[in-house]
Structures are given as C-alpha cells and as structure tokens.
C-alpha cells in the first residue's frame, strides 16, 4: 500500500501557494503506516496529487520536497544540489579565489527542507534537521560528491544536536566520504580554523560573513568589544579594518581558545587583541565607557515561540547595557538569530532598550543573512537573522 497523506477539505491552499510545510491539523488521514522520515505522497481531499515529502512527528507533519509527481531518487538529489551550487557560483560566492567558505544548501531556501550543507575549503559538512534527511544522508552525500567532484575531498555528517531528540536515533557524527586533516578555510582573504567535529552549528557562523565585511569598514581607529565572540570572526575583520583595540568576550573558554588561535593565524603577536572568558552580562555590568564600537551577537534566546517573551526581555536588557555604556558617537552592531523573533519584535526590543538607557539612537543599517542563506519567497519564516547597526549620541 502506498504511503500517503490525505488532507482535509480546503487544506491544500497553502500548498497551492507552494509553502513547504504541512501541519498536523491539516491532515485527515495517513495511509500505509509510514514511519518518521519516510517519503509520503500527499493528496487533496478529492484524491488529487499535490506534493511529496518527508513525514515527521510534531506540528509540522510533512516537509515538502517537491510539488511535482516525480521520484525522490539520485537524480532528484543531484539536480537540487546542482541547482544550489549554480546559484552560489553565479552570484560569485562559490567562485572567488579569496573565499572557499559558504553555505551550499540552506533548507527551505533551496527547496530541501531539513537539510544544511556548508563548504569549508575541500570539506563539505552535512547537517540534517529532520529524520527524513537523516534517512537519506547516504544518497545526499553521493549526489553531493558527484556534483562537486574534485572541489571536495571529504564529507562530514554532523547532526547529533539538530535531529529531533524524540526520534531516538542515537546519531553519531562522522565522515561519509574521505577524512580531512586540514581544518583551515578562507573567508574573503582571512583564515579560520573550522571545528566541524565539536564546534557549534557546522563549525562556523557563515551567516555573518557580509555583516563582518560591513563591520570592517567601521573599525578604523575604534576601540571594539566583540561580545559572544565564538571563534572571533568579527574581531579578526575589525583588526584588518584598523581597529585601535579589540576585546573578545565569550563565556566559553573553548571559544576563547578558538578566537585566539584564529587571531594568531591572521595577525600573529598583534598586541591590539585580548580575549576574556566571562559571562556577557557580568562583563557589561563592570565595564566602563571604554568602547566606541560594540558587537552583540548572542546565541538564540528563543528557539521556540513559547520562549519569546523571555527572549525579548533578554534582548532589551543586553542592548540597554550596551547603549548605556558605549562612548558618545559609538556604534553598536546588534543581532538576533532566533527564528521565533520577528524583525518587528527585535526592533521594538532595541527601541525599548534605547529608551531605558535614555540616549538618542539612530538606525544606520538593517541587516539580515547573506545570499548563500536564501529565503524561499513562499516561506518567509526562513528569514531568521535580524540585525541593526545603531549610532548612539
């Protein structure tokens, strides 16, 4: 018996608008007893084909792979990955001599919901956010290897922290192809150690690349604080931009070690940089008005909508401290990477923080994720990274 999903009457409308999620409340019945991660064919209430995708447990019941009645086979995976690569090549991000670090597949943004593939030099890191993509990981790796050919020598699978824990997959990370001894990648001429074995996400925050470039332009002659520095990306761009002083702060001692290693890789023995393993709020509480450029790039304060209220309180408190302490004429780069926090939510939090600090603040830039993290026009939820650059009088 075919594994299929039959929708309730009228519930196909979002799919006709090509939204790639089917919610559990839209389903009338499920046929064929599919297990989580299986491919299912989706039909309207009057038995017309409308989509095919991975079934899963939760409010999002199906992640749609295609709206065409086509097989999900090797050719499908190869065509989707080739399309994603061609887009990155055509916009110049996958064909620059000074850059071998980029996102090749960005989930729904590349019509592959639940899948992320990042490229670091000659290593590809695959990350599954759904059981279906986990089940298909070998086919995805084969299509990836065939598509990129000699451009990559190894493929690493890193999904232990991103797969649904209730699926009880006991996933272990590991190489699906080759094994790389080179952990160094290049981003716009700067070198970074990438820890895809134990680091956060796939090992690096590629999504801040263009925002780091913008920061570099504002760094000359400034004293800079990089809060939640992780591997020190913003700090290293600031050093290249001519910052007078750069302090990197993260609560993780491991992150500080990574930051120091990356600074040494690009600017050995540079006395302008110091890193501190401290809690962000503790550091902000005790610091004086030493800085005229501050970056606030915290981890996601709200991973789910039910934690939104507490997240907004956190953003207000964090930004109020920075706005209060920064020197007159200072600039703050402030971000939220929480998908549950809208652009309006975040902007209101920063507005409230400015009012709490009782200082005049102007917005210079409104920032988002770069072009290799595209947003599917039918899936606006994919615009997860929000940022503001503000000037504080």
BELFENGI-V88457 format. One record per residue. N is the residue number from 1. RES is the residue in one letter. PHI is phi in radians with two decimals (* if undefined). D_FIRST is the distance of its C-alpha to the first C-alpha in Angstrom with 1 decimal. Layout:
BEGIN
N/RES/PHI/D_FIRST ; N/RES/PHI/D_FIRST
END
This chain:
BEGIN
1/X/*/0.0 ; 2/X/-1.10/3.8 ; 3/X/-1.44/6.4 ; 4/X/-2.53/8.8 ; 5/X/-2.17/12.2 ; 6/X/-1.90/13.9 ; 7/X/-1.46/17.7 ; 8/X/-1.19/20.4 ; 9/X/-1.02/22.6 ; 10/X/1.48/25.1 ; 11/X/-1.50/23.6 ; 12/X/-1.49/22.8 ; 13/X/-1.07/26.5 ; 14/X/-1.15/26.8 ; 15/X/-1.25/24.1 ; 16/X/-1.14/26.0 ; 17/X/-1.59/28.9 ; 18/X/1.15/26.9 ; 19/X/-1.30/27.1 ; 20/X/-1.51/24.7 ; 21/X/-2.05/23.9 ; 22/X/-2.04/21.6 ; 23/X/-1.50/23.1 ; 24/X/-1.02/21.4 ; 25/X/-1.19/23.4 ; 26/X/-1.55/21.8 ; 27/X/-1.67/18.3 ; 28/X/-1.51/17.5 ; 29/X/-2.73/14.1 ; 30/X/-2.15/11.4 ; 31/X/-1.92/7.7 ; 32/X/1.52/5.4 ; 33/X/0.91/9.0 ; 34/X/-1.17/10.2 ; 35/X/-1.61/13.7 ; 36/X/-0.99/16.7 ; 37/X/1.69/17.2 ; 38/X/-1.25/13.6 ; 39/X/-1.38/13.1 ; 40/X/-2.28/11.4 ; 41/X/-1.71/11.7 ; 42/X/-1.88/14.0 ; 43/X/-2.13/14.6 ; 44/X/-1.26/17.8 ; 45/X/-1.09/18.1 ; 46/X/-1.75/18.5 ; 47/X/1.19/15.2 ; 48/X/-1.80/17.0 ; 49/X/-1.05/16.0 ; 50/X/-2.37/18.5 ; 51/X/-2.94/17.7 ; 52/X/-2.50/15.8 ; 53/X/-2.96/16.9 ; 54/X/-1.59/16.9 ; 55/X/-1.54/16.1 ; 56/X/-2.63/18.9 ; 57/X/-1.53/20.8 ; 58/X/2.25/23.7 ; 59/X/-1.16/25.0 ; 60/X/-1.49/23.6 ; 61/X/-1.58/19.8 ; 62/X/-2.42/18.8 ; 63/X/-1.78/21.1 ; 64/X/-1.37/20.5 ; 65/X/-1.65/20.9 ; 66/X/-2.66/20.9 ; 67/X/-1.77/21.3 ; 68/X/-1.85/20.6 ; 69/X/-1.42/17.4 ; 70/X/-2.36/18.0 ; 71/X/-1.29/16.6 ; 72/X/-1.65/17.8 ; 73/X/-2.24/19.5 ; 74/X/-1.01/23.1 ; 75/X/-1.11/24.5 ; 76/X/-1.09/23.2 ; 77/X/-1.08/24.8 ; 78/X/-1.13/27.9 ; 79/X/-1.14/28.4 ; 80/X/-1.15/28.1 ; 81/X/-1.20/30.5 ; 82/X/-1.11/32.8 ; 83/X/-1.11/33.0 ; 84/X/-1.11/33.9 ; 85/X/-1.13/36.5 ; 86/X/-1.08/38.0 ; 87/X/-1.08/38.6 ; 88/X/-1.14/40.4 ; 89/X/-1.20/42.4 ; 90/X/-1.20/43.4 ; 91/X/-1.62/44.7 ; 92/X/1.59/46.7 ; 93/X/-1.39/45.2 ; 94/X/-1.79/43.6 ; 95/X/-2.38/46.6 ; 96/X/-1.63/49.7 ; 97/X/-1.21/52.0 ; 98/X/-1.70/52.8 ; 99/X/-2.60/49.2 ; 100/X/-2.20/46.4 ; 101/X/-2.17/44.6 ; 102/X/-2.86/41.9 ; 103/X/-1.59/38.4 ; 104/X/-1.52/36.1 ; 105/X/-2.28/32.9 ; 106/X/-2.15/33.2 ; 107/X/0.85/29.7 ; 108/X/-1.02/29.1 ; 109/X/-1.10/32.4 ; 110/X/-2.05/30.9 ; 111/X/1.00/27.4 ; 112/X/-2.35/26.1 ; 113/X/-1.05/25.8 ; 114/X/1.65/26.3 ; 115/X/-2.17/28.0 ; 116/X/-2.20/31.8 ; 117/X/-2.31/33.6 ; 118/X/-1.97/37.4 ; 119/X/-1.92/39.8 ; 120/X/-2.19/43.0 ; 121/X/1.01/45.1 ; 122/X/-1.82/43.1 ; 123/X/-2.03/40.6 ; 124/X/-1.82/37.3 ; 125/X/-1.97/36.0 ; 126/X/-1.73/32.3 ; 127/X/-2.31/31.4 ; 128/X/-1.73/27.9 ; 129/X/-1.94/27.8 ; 130/X/-2.49/24.1 ; 131/X/-1.12/21.8 ; 132/X/-1.03/19.7 ; 133/X/-1.18/22.8 ; 134/X/-1.10/23.7 ; 135/X/-1.06/20.5 ; 136/X/-1.64/21.3 ; 137/X/-1.06/25.0 ; 138/X/-1.17/25.5 ; 139/X/-1.14/24.0 ; 140/X/-1.13/26.2 ; 141/X/-1.11/29.2 ; 142/X/-1.12/28.8 ; 143/X/-1.16/28.6 ; 144/X/-1.12/31.5 ; 145/X/-1.09/33.6 ; 146/X/-1.19/33.1 ; 147/X/-1.27/34.0 ; 148/X/-1.55/37.1 ; 149/X/0.98/38.3 ; 150/X/-1.30/41.7 ; 151/X/-1.18/41.9 ; 152/X/-2.21/40.2 ; 153/X/-1.96/40.9 ; 154/X/-2.59/38.7 ; 155/X/-2.25/35.6 ; 156/X/-1.93/35.6 ; 157/X/-1.83/32.6 ; 158/X/-2.37/33.9 ; 159/X/-2.35/31.4 ; 160/X/-1.12/32.6 ; 161/X/-1.76/34.1 ; 162/X/-1.93/31.5 ; 163/X/-1.34/28.2 ; 164/X/-1.02/27.3 ; 165/X/-1.16/29.2 ; 166/X/-1.24/26.8 ; 167/X/-1.24/24.1 ; 168/X/0.94/26.4 ; 169/X/-1.56/25.8 ; 170/X/0.89/29.4 ; 171/X/-1.19/29.6 ; 172/X/-2.00/32.7 ; 173/X/-1.23/34.2 ; 174/X/3.00/35.1 ; 175/X/-1.36/35.5 ; 176/X/-1.66/32.6 ; 177/X/-2.71/35.1 ; 178/X/1.10/38.9 ; 179/X/-2.87/41.1 ; 180/X/-1.67/43.7 ; 181/X/-1.68/47.2 ; 182/X/-1.75/48.2 ; 183/X/-1.78/47.4 ; 184/X/-1.84/49.6 ; 185/X/-2.22/48.3 ; 186/X/-2.03/50.3 ; 187/X/-2.18/50.1 ; 188/X/0.81/52.6 ; 189/X/1.52/55.0 ; 190/X/-1.78/54.8 ; 191/X/-1.73/53.5 ; 192/X/-2.43/51.2 ; 193/X/-1.32/50.0 ; 194/X/-1.92/46.2 ; 195/X/-1.73/44.9 ; 196/X/-1.32/41.2 ; 197/X/-1.32/41.1 ; 198/X/-2.23/42.4 ; 199/X/-1.31/43.1 ; 200/X/-1.23/41.6 ; 201/X/0.86/38.7 ; 202/X/-1.66/38.5 ; 203/X/2.14/42.2 ; 204/X/-2.82/44.0 ; 205/X/-1.66/44.0 ; 206/X/-1.10/43.6 ; 207/X/-1.16/43.1 ; 208/X/-1.72/46.9 ; 209/X/-0.96/48.1 ; 210/X/-1.21/49.6 ; 211/X/-1.26/50.9 ; 212/X/-1.15/52.7 ; 213/X/-1.06/54.3 ; 214/X/-1.12/55.6 ; 215/X/-1.04/57.0 ; 216/X/-0.96/58.8 ; 217/X/-1.19/60.7 ; 218/X/-1.69/61.9 ; 219/X/-1.49/62.9 ; 220/X/-0.98/66.3 ; 221/X/1.31/69.1 ; 222/X/-1.73/66.9 ; 223/X/-1.73/66.5 ; 224/X/-2.06/62.8 ; 225/X/-2.02/60.6 ; 226/X/-1.85/57.0 ; 227/X/-1.55/55.3 ; 228/X/1.04/52.0 ; 229/X/-1.24/52.8 ; 230/X/0.90/50.0 ; 231/X/-1.67/50.7 ; 232/X/1.48/53.6 ; 233/X/-0.96/52.2 ; 234/X/-1.08/54.3 ; 235/X/-1.07/57.3 ; 236/X/-1.25/57.4 ; 237/X/-1.11/57.1 ; 238/X/-1.13/60.0 ; 239/X/-1.09/62.1 ; 240/X/-1.15/61.6 ; 241/X/-1.36/62.5 ; 242/X/1.66/65.9 ; 243/X/-1.06/65.4 ; 244/X/-1.29/68.6 ; 245/X/-2.68/66.7 ; 246/X/-2.35/63.1 ; 247/X/-1.97/62.0 ; 248/X/-1.89/58.4 ; 249/X/-2.26/57.1 ; 250/X/-2.70/54.0 ; 251/X/-1.25/53.5 ; 252/X/-1.61/51.8 ; 253/X/-1.12/54.4 ; 254/X/-1.13/51.7 ; 255/X/-1.10/51.4 ; 256/X/-1.11/55.1 ; 257/X/-1.07/55.2 ; 258/X/-1.12/52.7 ; 259/X/-1.06/54.8 ; 260/X/-1.07/58.0 ; 261/X/-1.15/56.4 ; 262/X/-1.25/55.3 ; 263/X/-1.10/58.7 ; 264/X/-1.11/60.4 ; 265/X/-1.15/58.1 ; 266/X/-1.84/59.4 ; 267/X/-2.36/62.7 ; 268/X/-1.04/64.2 ; 269/X/1.07/67.0 ; 270/X/-1.40/66.7 ; 271/X/-1.34/68.7 ; 272/X/-1.28/67.2 ; 273/X/-1.92/64.0 ; 274/X/-2.41/63.6 ; 275/X/-2.10/60.5 ; 276/X/-2.31/60.2 ; 277/X/-1.61/57.6 ; 278/X/-2.55/58.0 ; 279/X/-1.15/56.1 ; 280/X/-1.05/56.0 ; 281/X/-1.20/57.5 ; 282/X/-1.10/60.2 ; 283/X/-1.13/61.2 ; 284/X/-1.12/61.3 ; 285/X/-1.08/63.3 ; 286/X/-1.66/66.0 ; 287/X/-1.31/66.2 ; 288/X/-1.57/69.0 ; 289/X/-1.62/69.1 ; 290/X/-1.53/68.8 ; 291/X/-2.04/66.1 ; 292/X/-2.10/65.9 ; 293/X/-2.62/62.3 ; 294/X/-2.23/59.5 ; 295/X/-1.92/55.8 ; 296/X/-2.06/53.5 ; 297/X/-2.23/50.0 ; 298/X/-1.31/48.5 ; 299/X/-1.11/45.0 ; 300/X/-1.04/42.6 ; 301/X/-1.34/44.2 ; 302/X/-2.35/41.1 ; 303/X/-1.45/37.7 ; 304/X/-2.38/36.3 ; 305/X/-1.11/37.5 ; 306/X/-1.27/38.7 ; 307/X/-1.84/41.3 ; 308/X/-1.08/42.6 ; 309/X/-1.03/45.8 ; 310/X/-1.14/47.0 ; 311/X/-1.10/46.1 ; 312/X/-1.15/48.3 ; 313/X/-1.08/51.1 ; 314/X/-1.10/50.8 ; 315/X/-1.12/51.0 ; 316/X/-1.09/54.0 ; 317/X/-1.11/55.8 ; 318/X/-1.10/55.2 ; 319/X/-1.22/56.3 ; 320/X/-1.08/59.3 ; 321/X/-1.09/60.6 ; 322/X/-1.16/60.4 ; 323/X/-1.13/61.9 ; 324/X/-1.15/64.7 ; 325/X/-1.61/65.7 ; 326/X/-1.18/65.4 ; 327/X/-1.11/68.6 ; 328/X/-0.99/69.7 ; 329/X/1.43/68.3 ; 330/X/-1.43/65.4 ; 331/X/-2.17/61.8 ; 332/X/-2.11/58.6 ; 333/X/-1.70/55.2 ; 334/X/-2.20/52.8 ; 335/X/-2.35/49.0 ; 336/X/-2.33/45.8 ; 337/X/-1.88/42.6 ; 338/X/-1.48/40.7 ; 339/X/-1.11/37.9 ; 340/X/-1.26/38.4 ; 341/X/-1.69/42.0 ; 342/X/-1.34/42.5 ; 343/X/-1.02/45.4 ; 344/X/-1.18/47.2 ; 345/X/-0.99/46.8 ; 346/X/-1.18/48.2 ; 347/X/-1.08/51.0 ; 348/X/-1.14/52.0 ; 349/X/-1.10/52.1 ; 350/X/-1.24/54.4 ; 351/X/-1.01/56.5 ; 352/X/-1.11/57.0 ; 353/X/-1.08/57.9 ; 354/X/-1.10/60.5 ; 355/X/-1.14/62.0 ; 356/X/-1.10/62.1 ; 357/X/-1.40/64.0 ; 358/X/1.02/66.3 ; 359/X/-2.26/66.4 ; 360/X/-1.34/66.0 ; 361/X/-2.32/62.8 ; 362/X/-2.16/61.5 ; 363/X/-1.50/58.1 ; 364/X/-1.65/58.5 ; 365/X/-2.52/54.9 ; 366/X/-2.01/51.4 ; 367/X/-1.93/49.1 ; 368/X/-2.60/45.4 ; 369/X/-1.37/43.1 ; 370/X/-1.39/43.8 ; 371/X/-1.18/42.2 ; 372/X/-1.47/40.0 ; 373/X/-2.09/38.3 ; 374/X/-1.18/37.4 ; 375/X/-1.84/36.1 ; 376/X/-1.09/33.3 ; 377/X/-1.07/35.0 ; 378/X/-1.54/31.9 ; 379/X/-2.38/31.8 ; 380/X/-1.10/35.4 ; 381/X/-1.08/34.5 ; 382/X/-1.27/34.7 ; 383/X/-1.50/38.5 ; 384/X/-1.67/39.1 ; 385/X/-1.59/42.6 ; 386/X/-2.10/45.6 ; 387/X/-2.59/49.2 ; 388/X/-2.25/52.7 ; 389/X/-1.88/55.9 ; 390/X/-2.11/58.7 ; 391/X/-1.89/62.5 ; 392/X/-1.95/64.6 ; 393/X/-1.23/68.2
END
